[in-house]
């Protein structure tokens, strides 16, 4: 009884194992009749046990045509007592679909050692085979891409070629793939690039990191040199560490880039590019020179750091048209933009900003600008010239109409003076003196009407300054204004028209006194110094008056514009013209509540007599 129970338990255990395994198991006898299948078989192939047990296993129901001969051979071997382990094949499922399986066949022996049947164990390897097929397809696609690629694709280890695709073999002059094996990669690198290549190989072998692409010069047969873009990445090839190289001929691209750079360098306009953050990515020589910075130092700068308004205050980034262009993608044109140079000075430009888009995404912008400072100055001179022309014509007409009756008055006065008595002689002299002064004023007006043929003589500037200051000292004293003189004249003699210089200095010094008359105190500083090396005499007249606003200084010297309540602006305009006719320059600096300084620079010797 115990023996039978032991047998039952053993059978139960074996059956439990059979039903519990994930493998599909089929048991058949030596007549190929199905004796048993487990639950995993039902699940894997779709048949129920009752559909199969007792039935003869039909090959056409289980085995695809291409595997029939293999199945017959396996069955024959099993029934002859041979075990067959884990061979891969395919089987039909009940629904007709094909399953990839790994099969193990084992013969069943009776107590006499006779073969009475066999077992088949099936393991589903569909996912494995799908992965293998996908890998194979991928390898085939990659191999096809490599073999047909127009780019050079090569593999090397320790600087020696192991593989090269047909494009590479053709480029380097090899007929067979095996001819490249063991050839040094540096044999085809230009000598100036070899140290860099060796350094990159060592770095990749040490870190296994892929490095960014670089441009190298590659030497081809017959010493032909091409420019190539080369990328490299570490791989495992034939079981050893290696480096895969992809090389593309960019000679034409480099040539076009060099031509573009030549165009950019030779362009008179400033051109620079910015990325999406507004940082400069390239800049041509003209732009760098205008800004006063090297091309290398400009890279990475933000141009908004140099954009200012007319008051030299930096523009806020949200007000920067270039920044707005990068945000909204619209091209912008801007006129009269101030740019601050590195030395602190500014110049005026017109510029166009054009966004760069890649696949609809703004990646940066190109800005081209032109220095229009000289153009604006010329336009301003033309505007002043037009005004001056109108004033000149008016002055000529007025002077002509006054001069005719003035001549008559002067003639009759001179006739009457001959018969004048002693007590009236003084009156006649006064009237004639005033008429002479009117004639002088008319002469000043005519200065505006037409060029005067000035006669330059050797004059003593010190004497002229002393004479002018003597004339205005009494007026200054009445206002409690002190005139302080400082002279550093190594050579006081200059070539000039004396009366015209006196006219200029009287006008300027008189303006300085009048600017301070409401203060009833103060000082006027008059200085003069010569620079014989530069053939220059510089005169400065500085007052301590209320000063002039900066936005009004540029308009001084224009006709009909004056800081005085009843001024016409003609006085300073005449002064500027006289100094200009002398080949000199008159400039004005002023600061509110601190005073005004007028500088006159004259040549010591005139180049044209």
TINUTI-213149 format. One line per 3 residues: number of its first residue (from 1); their letters; for each residue z, x, y of C-alpha. Coordinates in Angstrom, 1 decimal, padded with zeros to 4 digits, always signed. Example, Ala and Ser with C-alpha at 12.3 -4.5 7.8 and 13.67 -1.06 7.14 Angstrom:
TINUTI-213149
1	AS	+007.8 +012.3 -004.5; +007.1 +013.7 -001.1
***
This chain:
TINUTI-213149
1	XXX	+000.0 +000.0 +000.0; +000.9 +002.8 +002.4; -002.3 +004.5 +001.5
4	XXX	-004.4 +001.4 +002.4; -002.5 +001.0 +005.7; -003.3 +004.7 +006.5
7	XXX	-007.0 +004.0 +005.8; -006.9 +000.9 +008.0; -005.3 +002.8 +010.9
10	XXX	-007.8 +005.6 +010.6; -010.7 +003.1 +010.7; -009.1 +001.4 +013.7
13	XXX	-008.7 +004.7 +015.5; -012.3 +005.6 +014.8; -013.5 +002.2 +015.9
16	XXX	-011.4 +002.5 +019.1; -013.0 +005.8 +019.9; -016.5 +004.4 +019.2
19	XXX	-015.9 +001.5 +021.5; -014.1 +003.4 +024.2; -016.7 +006.2 +024.7
22	XXX	-019.1 +006.1 +027.7; -021.9 +007.4 +025.4; -024.2 +004.8 +023.8
25	XXX	-024.0 +005.2 +020.0; -026.3 +003.7 +017.4; -025.7 +004.0 +013.6
28	XXX	-028.6 +003.6 +011.2; -029.0 +004.0 +007.4; -031.5 +006.1 +005.5
31	XXX	-034.0 +003.2 +005.7; -033.8 +003.3 +009.5; -031.9 -000.1 +009.5
34	XXX	-029.4 -000.5 +012.4; -025.9 -000.7 +011.0; -023.8 -000.6 +014.3
37	XXX	-024.0 -000.1 +018.1; -021.1 +000.2 +020.5; -020.4 -001.6 +023.8
40	XXX	-021.8 +001.4 +025.8; -025.1 +001.0 +024.0; -025.3 -002.7 +024.9
43	XXX	-024.5 -001.9 +028.5; -026.9 +001.1 +028.7; -030.0 -000.5 +027.0
46	XXX	-029.4 -004.2 +027.5; -029.5 -005.4 +023.9; -026.6 -007.4 +022.3
49	XXX	-025.2 -006.1 +019.0; -026.2 -009.3 +017.1; -029.8 -008.7 +018.2
52	XXX	-029.9 -005.3 +016.5; -027.5 -005.0 +013.6; -029.3 -005.6 +010.3
55	XXX	-032.7 -005.1 +011.9; -035.0 -002.2 +011.2; -035.3 +000.0 +014.3
58	XXX	-038.8 -000.4 +015.6; -040.1 +002.7 +017.3; -042.3 +000.7 +019.7
61	XXX	-039.2 -001.2 +021.0; -037.2 +001.9 +021.9; -039.5 +004.9 +022.3
64	XXX	-042.3 +005.4 +024.8; -045.7 +006.3 +023.3; -045.6 +009.9 +024.5
67	XXX	-042.3 +010.5 +022.6; -043.2 +008.9 +019.3; -044.2 +012.1 +017.5
70	XXX	-041.0 +013.8 +018.7; -038.9 +010.9 +017.4; -040.5 +010.9 +014.0
73	XXX	-039.9 +014.6 +013.6; -036.3 +014.2 +014.7; -035.6 +011.3 +012.3
76	XXX	-037.1 +013.3 +009.5; -034.9 +016.3 +010.2; -031.8 +014.2 +010.4
79	XXX	-032.4 +012.5 +007.1; -032.9 +015.9 +005.7; -029.4 +016.8 +006.8
82	XXX	-030.1 +018.6 +010.1; -028.1 +018.0 +013.2; -029.9 +018.0 +016.5
85	XXX	-027.9 +018.4 +019.7; -028.6 +017.4 +023.3; -032.3 +017.2 +023.6
88	XXX	-033.7 +015.4 +026.6; -036.1 +012.5 +026.1; -036.8 +008.9 +027.3
91	XXX	-036.0 +005.5 +025.8; -037.0 +001.9 +026.7; -034.4 -000.5 +027.8
94	XXX	-034.7 -004.2 +026.8; -036.3 -005.1 +030.1; -039.0 -002.5 +029.5
97	XXX	-037.8 +000.1 +032.0; -037.5 +003.7 +031.0; -034.3 +005.6 +030.9
100	XXX	-033.8 +009.4 +030.9; -031.3 +010.3 +028.1; -029.9 +013.3 +026.4
103	XXX	-029.6 +012.6 +022.6; -027.6 +014.1 +019.8; -028.5 +013.2 +016.2
106	XXX	-026.0 +013.7 +013.3; -026.6 +012.8 +009.6; -024.0 +010.6 +007.7
109	XXX	-023.0 +011.8 +004.2; -021.3 +009.8 +001.4; -018.5 +011.1 -000.7
112	XXX	-021.0 +012.7 -003.0; -022.6 +014.6 -000.1; -025.7 +012.4 -000.1
115	XXX	-027.3 +011.5 +003.2; -027.0 +007.8 +003.7; -027.9 +007.5 +007.4
118	XXX	-027.2 +008.9 +010.8; -025.8 +008.4 +014.3; -027.6 +008.8 +017.6
121	XXX	-025.5 +009.4 +020.7; -027.2 +008.8 +024.1; -026.1 +010.1 +027.5
124	XXX	-027.7 +008.6 +030.6; -029.2 +011.6 +032.6; -031.4 +009.5 +034.9
127	XXX	-029.7 +010.7 +038.1; -029.9 +014.3 +036.9; -033.6 +014.0 +036.1
130	XXX	-034.3 +012.3 +039.4; -032.6 +015.1 +041.2; -034.5 +017.6 +039.2
133	XXX	-037.8 +015.9 +040.0; -036.9 +015.6 +043.6; -036.0 +019.3 +043.7
136	XXX	-039.2 +020.2 +042.0; -041.2 +018.0 +044.3; -039.4 +019.6 +047.3
139	XXX	-040.0 +023.1 +045.9; -043.7 +022.2 +045.4; -044.0 +020.8 +048.9
142	XXX	-042.2 +023.8 +050.4; -044.4 +026.2 +048.4; -047.4 +024.3 +049.6
145	XXX	-046.2 +024.5 +053.2; -045.5 +028.2 +052.9; -048.7 +029.0 +051.1
148	XXX	-050.9 +027.0 +053.6; -048.9 +027.8 +056.7; -050.9 +029.5 +059.5
151	XXX	-047.7 +031.3 +060.4; -046.6 +034.4 +058.6; -043.7 +033.7 +056.2
154	XXX	-042.1 +036.6 +054.5; -039.0 +037.5 +052.6; -037.4 +041.0 +052.7
157	XXX	-034.3 +042.6 +051.4; -032.8 +045.7 +053.1; -035.9 +046.0 +055.2
160	XXX	-038.3 +046.0 +052.2; -040.8 +043.1 +051.7; -040.3 +041.0 +048.6
163	XXX	-042.8 +038.2 +049.3; -045.4 +037.3 +051.9; -047.6 +034.2 +052.2
166	XXX	-051.4 +034.3 +052.3; -051.5 +034.1 +056.1; -049.3 +037.2 +056.3
169	XXX	-051.2 +039.1 +053.7; -054.4 +038.5 +055.6; -053.0 +039.4 +059.0
172	XXX	-051.5 +042.7 +057.7; -054.6 +043.6 +055.6; -053.3 +043.1 +052.1
175	XXX	-055.5 +041.6 +049.3; -052.8 +040.8 +046.7; -049.2 +039.5 +047.0
178	XXX	-047.9 +042.3 +044.7; -049.3 +044.9 +047.1; -046.7 +044.0 +049.8
181	XXX	-043.6 +044.5 +047.4; -041.4 +047.4 +048.6; -043.3 +048.0 +051.9
184	XXX	-041.0 +048.6 +054.8; -040.9 +045.9 +057.4; -040.5 +048.4 +060.2
187	XXX	-043.9 +049.9 +059.4; -045.4 +046.9 +061.2; -043.0 +046.7 +064.1
190	XXX	-043.8 +048.4 +067.4; -041.7 +051.6 +067.8; -040.0 +050.2 +071.0
193	XXX	-038.8 +047.1 +069.0; -037.6 +048.9 +065.9; -034.0 +049.5 +067.0
196	XXX	-033.6 +045.9 +067.8; -035.0 +044.8 +064.4; -032.7 +047.2 +062.5
199	XXX	-029.7 +045.9 +064.5; -030.6 +042.2 +063.7; -031.1 +042.9 +060.0
202	XXX	-027.7 +044.6 +059.8; -026.0 +041.8 +061.7; -027.5 +039.1 +059.4
205	XXX	-026.6 +040.9 +056.2; -023.1 +041.3 +057.5; -022.4 +037.8 +058.9
208	XXX	-025.0 +035.6 +057.1; -025.7 +034.0 +060.4; -029.1 +032.8 +061.5
211	XXX	-030.1 +034.5 +064.8; -032.1 +033.0 +067.6; -035.8 +033.6 +067.8
214	XXX	-037.1 +036.7 +069.7; -040.4 +038.1 +070.8; -041.6 +041.3 +069.2
217	XXX	-044.6 +043.5 +069.3; -046.3 +043.7 +065.8; -048.7 +046.5 +064.9
220	XXX	-051.6 +045.4 +062.8; -054.2 +047.6 +061.0; -056.3 +049.8 +063.4
223	XXX	-053.3 +049.9 +065.7; -053.9 +046.5 +067.1; -050.8 +045.2 +068.8
226	XXX	-049.9 +041.4 +069.1; -047.0 +039.6 +070.6; -045.1 +037.5 +068.0
229	XXX	-042.3 +035.0 +068.1; -040.0 +035.9 +065.2; -037.2 +033.8 +063.7
232	XXX	-035.1 +035.0 +060.7; -032.4 +033.5 +058.5; -030.5 +034.8 +055.5
235	XXX	-031.4 +033.3 +052.1; -030.9 +034.0 +048.4; -034.1 +035.1 +046.8
238	XXX	-034.4 +035.8 +043.1; -030.7 +036.1 +042.8; -030.1 +038.6 +045.7
241	XXX	-029.4 +038.5 +049.3; -032.5 +038.5 +051.5; -033.9 +037.5 +054.8
244	XXX	-036.7 +035.0 +055.4; -038.9 +035.7 +058.4; -041.2 +033.3 +060.1
247	XXX	-043.6 +035.0 +062.6; -046.1 +033.3 +064.9; -048.8 +035.0 +067.0
250	XXX	-047.9 +034.2 +070.6; -050.2 +036.8 +072.2; -052.2 +034.1 +074.1
253	XXX	-049.0 +032.4 +075.2; -047.6 +035.6 +076.5; -050.9 +036.4 +078.3
256	XXX	-050.8 +032.9 +080.0; -047.1 +033.4 +080.8; -047.8 +036.7 +082.4
259	XXX	-050.7 +035.2 +084.4; -048.4 +032.4 +085.5; -045.7 +034.9 +086.5
262	XXX	-048.3 +036.8 +088.4; -049.3 +033.6 +090.2; -045.7 +032.8 +090.9
265	XXX	-045.0 +036.3 +092.2; -048.1 +036.4 +094.4; -047.5 +032.8 +095.8
268	XXX	-046.5 +032.8 +099.4; -044.4 +029.7 +098.9; -041.0 +029.9 +097.3
271	XXX	-040.9 +028.4 +093.8; -037.9 +028.0 +091.5; -036.9 +025.8 +088.6
274	XXX	-033.6 +024.1 +087.8; -032.1 +022.7 +084.7; -030.6 +019.2 +084.4
277	XXX	-027.3 +020.6 +085.9; -029.1 +021.9 +088.9; -028.8 +025.6 +087.9
280	XXX	-031.7 +027.9 +088.7; -033.6 +028.9 +085.6; -036.4 +030.9 +087.2
283	XXX	-037.3 +031.9 +090.7; -040.3 +033.7 +092.1; -040.3 +036.8 +094.3
286	XXX	-041.1 +034.9 +097.5; -038.2 +032.5 +097.1; -035.8 +035.3 +096.3
289	XXX	-036.9 +037.3 +099.3; -036.6 +034.3 +101.6; -033.1 +033.6 +100.4
292	XXX	-032.2 +037.3 +100.5; -031.1 +037.7 +096.8; -032.5 +039.4 +093.7
295	XXX	-034.4 +037.3 +091.2; -031.8 +038.2 +088.5; -028.8 +037.3 +090.7
298	XXX	-030.4 +033.9 +091.5; -030.5 +032.8 +087.8; -027.6 +030.4 +087.2
301	XXX	-026.9 +029.6 +090.8; -026.9 +026.1 +092.1; -029.3 +025.7 +095.0
304	XXX	-027.1 +023.1 +096.6; -024.7 +026.0 +097.4; -027.3 +027.1 +099.9
307	XXX	-028.6 +023.8 +101.4; -027.1 +023.1 +104.9; -027.6 +020.6 +107.7
310	XXX	-028.4 +021.6 +111.2; -024.8 +022.3 +112.0; -024.7 +024.8 +109.0
313	XXX	-022.4 +022.6 +107.0; -023.1 +022.6 +103.2; -024.7 +019.4 +101.9
316	XXX	-022.6 +017.5 +099.4; -024.1 +017.4 +096.0; -024.4 +013.6 +096.0
319	XXX	-026.5 +013.9 +099.2; -028.7 +016.6 +097.8; -032.3 +015.2 +097.3
322	XXX	-032.9 +017.6 +094.4; -029.8 +016.3 +092.6; -031.0 +012.7 +093.1
325	XXX	-034.4 +013.6 +091.8; -032.8 +015.0 +088.6; -030.8 +011.7 +088.2
328	XXX	-033.6 +009.1 +088.9; -036.6 +011.1 +087.9; -038.6 +010.6 +091.1
331	XXX	-040.4 +013.4 +093.0; -039.2 +013.9 +096.5; -040.6 +015.6 +099.6
334	XXX	-038.2 +016.8 +102.3; -039.0 +018.2 +105.7; -036.9 +020.5 +108.0
337	XXX	-034.2 +021.4 +105.4; -032.0 +024.3 +106.4; -031.3 +027.0 +103.7
340	XXX	-028.6 +029.6 +104.2; -029.5 +033.1 +103.4; -027.1 +035.5 +101.7
343	XXX	-026.5 +037.3 +105.0; -025.3 +034.0 +106.6; -028.4 +033.2 +108.7
346	XXX	-030.5 +030.1 +108.1; -034.1 +029.2 +108.0; -036.0 +025.9 +107.9
349	XXX	-038.2 +024.7 +105.0; -040.3 +021.8 +103.8; -040.0 +021.4 +100.0
352	XXX	-041.3 +019.3 +097.1; -039.1 +018.6 +094.1; -040.9 +017.5 +090.9
355	XXX	-038.8 +016.5 +087.8; -039.8 +017.9 +084.4; -039.7 +015.3 +081.6
358	XXX	-039.9 +016.0 +077.9; -040.4 +012.9 +075.7; -039.3 +010.7 +078.6
361	XXX	-036.1 +012.7 +079.2; -035.5 +014.6 +082.4; -034.8 +018.2 +081.5
364	XXX	-035.0 +019.9 +084.9; -037.2 +020.2 +088.0; -039.6 +022.5 +089.8
367	XXX	-039.1 +023.0 +093.5; -041.7 +024.6 +095.8; -040.8 +025.3 +099.4
370	XXX	-042.3 +026.8 +102.5; -040.6 +028.5 +105.4; -041.5 +026.4 +108.5
373	XXX	-039.2 +028.1 +111.0; -042.1 +029.9 +112.7; -044.2 +026.7 +112.7
376	XXX	-041.4 +024.7 +114.2; -040.9 +027.4 +116.9; -044.6 +027.3 +117.6
379	XXX	-044.6 +023.6 +117.9; -041.6 +023.8 +120.2; -043.4 +026.4 +122.3
382	XXX	-046.5 +024.2 +122.5; -044.4 +021.3 +123.6; -042.8 +023.3 +126.3
385	XXX	-046.2 +024.7 +127.2; -047.5 +021.2 +127.6; -044.6 +020.4 +129.9
388	XXX	-045.1 +023.6 +131.8; -048.7 +022.9 +132.3; -047.9 +019.4 +133.8
391	XXX	-045.2 +021.0 +136.0; -047.7 +023.7 +137.0; -050.4 +021.2 +138.0
394	XXX	-047.8 +019.2 +139.9; -046.5 +022.3 +141.6; -050.0 +023.5 +142.6
397	XXX	-050.8 +020.1 +144.1; -047.5 +019.9 +146.1; -047.7 +023.5 +147.2
400	XXX	-051.3 +022.9 +148.4; -050.3 +019.8 +150.4; -047.3 +021.5 +152.0
403	XXX	-049.1 +024.8 +152.7; -051.8 +023.3 +155.0; -049.5 +021.6 +157.5
406	XXX	-047.1 +024.5 +157.2; -049.8 +026.9 +158.4; -050.4 +024.7 +161.4
409	XXX	-046.7 +024.5 +162.3; -046.3 +028.3 +161.9; -049.3 +029.0 +164.2
412	XXX	-048.2 +026.6 +166.9; -044.7 +028.0 +166.8; -046.0 +031.5 +167.3
415	XXX	-048.0 +030.4 +170.3; -045.1 +028.6 +171.9; -042.9 +031.6 +171.2
418	XXX	-045.0 +033.8 +173.6; -044.0 +031.6 +176.5; -040.4 +031.1 +175.3
421	XXX	-037.5 +031.9 +177.6; -034.8 +034.2 +176.5; -032.4 +031.3 +175.9
424	XXX	-034.8 +029.6 +173.4; -036.1 +032.8 +171.7; -033.3 +032.6 +169.1
427	XXX	-034.3 +029.1 +168.1; -037.9 +030.1 +167.6; -036.8 +033.0 +165.4
430	XXX	-034.7 +030.7 +163.3; -037.5 +028.2 +162.8; -040.0 +030.9 +161.9
433	XXX	-037.5 +032.3 +159.4; -037.0 +028.9 +157.8; -040.8 +028.4 +157.6
436	XXX	-041.1 +031.8 +155.9; -038.4 +030.7 +153.4; -040.5 +027.5 +152.7
439	XXX	-043.5 +029.7 +152.1; -041.4 +031.7 +149.6; -040.4 +028.5 +147.8
442	XXX	-044.1 +027.5 +147.7; -044.8 +030.9 +146.1; -042.2 +030.2 +143.4
445	XXX	-043.8 +026.9 +142.7; -047.2 +028.6 +142.3; -045.6 +030.9 +139.7
448	XXX	-045.6 +027.9 +137.5; -049.1 +026.9 +138.4; -051.0 +030.0 +137.5
451	XXX	-050.3 +033.6 +136.3; -049.4 +036.1 +139.0; -050.8 +039.6 +139.1
454	XXX	-047.4 +041.3 +139.3; -047.3 +044.8 +140.6; -044.7 +046.9 +138.7
457	XXX	-043.0 +049.6 +140.7; -040.3 +052.1 +139.9; -037.1 +050.3 +141.0
460	XXX	-033.4 +051.0 +140.8; -031.8 +048.2 +138.8; -028.4 +049.3 +140.1
463	XXX	-029.5 +048.8 +143.7; -030.9 +045.4 +142.8; -027.7 +044.3 +141.1
466	XXX	-025.5 +045.4 +144.0; -027.8 +043.6 +146.5; -027.7 +040.4 +144.5
469	XXX	-023.9 +040.5 +144.0; -023.4 +041.3 +147.7; -025.4 +038.1 +148.6
472	XXX	-023.2 +035.9 +146.4; -019.8 +037.5 +146.8; -018.9 +035.4 +149.8
475	XXX	-019.7 +032.2 +148.0; -017.7 +033.4 +145.0; -014.7 +034.3 +147.2
478	XXX	-014.6 +030.9 +148.6; -014.1 +029.5 +145.1; -011.5 +032.2 +144.2
481	XXX	-014.0 +033.7 +141.7; -014.0 +037.5 +141.1; -017.2 +039.3 +140.1
484	XXX	-016.5 +042.3 +137.8; -019.2 +044.9 +137.3; -019.5 +047.2 +134.3
487	XXX	-022.5 +049.6 +134.2; -023.5 +052.1 +131.6; -026.8 +053.3 +133.0
490	XXX	-028.1 +056.6 +131.8; -031.3 +055.9 +133.6; -031.1 +053.2 +136.4
493	XXX	-034.8 +053.4 +137.3; -037.1 +050.9 +135.5; -040.6 +049.6 +136.1
496	XXX	-040.5 +046.0 +137.4; -041.4 +043.6 +140.2; -038.3 +043.9 +142.5
499	XXX	-038.5 +040.5 +144.2; -039.0 +038.6 +141.0; -036.0 +040.4 +139.4
502	XXX	-033.9 +039.5 +142.4; -035.0 +035.9 +142.2; -033.9 +035.8 +138.5
505	XXX	-030.5 +037.5 +139.0; -029.7 +035.3 +142.1; -030.6 +032.2 +140.2
508	XXX	-028.4 +033.1 +137.2; -025.5 +034.4 +139.2; -025.6 +031.4 +141.5
511	XXX	-025.5 +029.1 +138.4; -022.5 +031.0 +137.1; -020.6 +030.5 +140.4
514	XXX	-021.5 +026.8 +140.5; -020.4 +026.3 +136.9; -016.9 +027.5 +137.9
517	XXX	-016.6 +025.9 +141.3; -014.4 +023.0 +140.1; -011.9 +025.5 +138.6
520	XXX	-011.3 +027.3 +141.9; -010.6 +030.5 +140.0; -012.0 +032.7 +137.3
523	XXX	-014.1 +035.7 +136.7; -017.8 +036.5 +136.3; -018.6 +039.7 +134.3
526	XXX	-021.8 +041.5 +135.1; -022.8 +044.4 +132.8; -025.9 +046.5 +132.4
529	XXX	-026.7 +049.3 +130.0; -029.8 +051.3 +129.0; -031.0 +052.3 +125.6
532	XXX	-033.8 +054.9 +126.2; -034.5 +055.3 +122.6; -035.5 +051.7 +122.3
535	XXX	-037.0 +051.6 +125.9; -034.6 +048.8 +126.8; -032.3 +047.7 +129.7
538	XXX	-029.8 +045.0 +128.8; -028.1 +042.9 +131.5; -025.4 +040.4 +130.7
541	XXX	-023.9 +037.8 +133.1; -020.8 +036.0 +131.6; -018.8 +033.3 +133.2
544	XXX	-015.6 +031.5 +132.3; -016.9 +028.1 +133.0; -016.8 +024.9 +130.8
547	XXX	-019.6 +026.1 +128.5; -022.5 +024.3 +127.1; -022.7 +022.2 +123.9
550	XXX	-024.7 +024.0 +121.2; -027.2 +021.1 +120.8; -028.1 +021.4 +124.5
553	XXX	-028.7 +025.2 +124.6; -032.1 +024.9 +122.8; -033.3 +022.6 +125.5
556	XXX	-032.4 +024.8 +128.5; -035.4 +026.2 +130.2; -037.4 +023.0 +129.7
559	XXX	-038.8 +021.3 +132.8; -036.7 +018.5 +134.1; -033.7 +019.3 +131.8
562	XXX	-030.6 +020.6 +133.5; -026.9 +020.7 +133.0; -026.4 +020.1 +136.7
565	XXX	-026.2 +016.6 +138.0; -029.0 +017.0 +140.5; -030.8 +019.9 +138.7
568	XXX	-034.5 +019.9 +137.8; -034.5 +022.6 +135.2; -037.2 +024.5 +137.1
571	XXX	-035.0 +027.4 +138.1; -034.2 +028.6 +134.6; -037.7 +027.9 +133.5
574	XXX	-039.1 +030.1 +136.3; -036.5 +032.8 +135.4; -037.6 +032.7 +131.7
577	XXX	-041.3 +033.0 +132.7; -040.6 +036.0 +135.0; -038.7 +037.8 +132.3
580	XXX	-041.4 +037.0 +129.8; -044.1 +038.3 +132.1; -042.1 +041.5 +132.3
583	XXX	-042.3 +041.8 +128.5; -038.6 +041.0 +128.2; -036.4 +038.3 +126.7
586	XXX	-033.8 +035.9 +128.1; -031.3 +034.4 +125.8; -028.3 +032.1 +126.2
589	XXX	-025.0 +031.9 +124.3; -022.3 +029.5 +125.1; -019.1 +028.0 +123.7
592	XXX	-017.3 +024.9 +125.1; -014.2 +025.7 +127.2; -014.9 +029.4 +126.9
595	XXX	-018.0 +030.0 +129.0; -021.6 +031.0 +128.9; -023.3 +034.4 +128.5
598	XXX	-026.9 +035.0 +129.6; -028.5 +038.1 +128.3; -031.7 +039.7 +129.8
601	XXX	-033.5 +042.5 +127.9; -036.2 +044.3 +129.9; -038.4 +047.3 +129.0
604	XXX	-037.6 +050.4 +131.0; -041.2 +051.4 +131.1; -044.1 +048.9 +131.1
607	XXX	-046.8 +049.5 +128.5; -049.4 +048.0 +130.8; -049.6 +048.7 +134.5
***
